């Protein structure tokens, strides 16, 4: 009887510990999901306000472009709503979503902004968190256009190696202004935090400067 009582005690202790661990894991998962949700939604209002201000400015002087921008913004926001519940998306879908964003920005900045997108064929079917690239490209446009005079080209390139998706975003900058070397902005820090929460690694986003080019490199692990 003593042995049975002792075994019962240990069984209930182990079960209680397992339940405690499960509750802790569930709480941590919910906290992570809440933070990811917050990070994703902090970025949208900033872009939306800029777009609406630009539309307002265009209505009086270039009404046709204002109409086009409203339509493109509608497509962009519709794509955002469709991606809200997705855990991941293909790079091909993400590039299409990114193109809607770039179409809006090209209406805003006209001839000053051009883009080059070079994605390897094998990288297009890889998986990545949805809505990942837009804030990175927004950061590139911000530093590229505000820190330079004249026209700029944003270059986006993707490739795969060793079960990893690599995406680089290049933008020009003026070293004398030093804005690009002084900080990466909220957009990049939030993406870095999001990648850490999803993959548990702090080395998935890096930046570097070379001459007059600022490069952001993103790495997305691919499941085996």
PyMOL commands that set and color helices and strands:
alter all, ss='L'
color gray80, all
select helices_A, chain A and resi 2-61+63-83+91-112+121-125+133-146+179-182+185-199
alter helices_A, ss='H'
color red, helices_A
select strands_A, chain A and resi 89-90+113-119+127-128+152-161+164-172+205-210+213-221
alter strands_A, ss='S'
color yellow, strands_A
deselect
rebuild
show_as cartoon
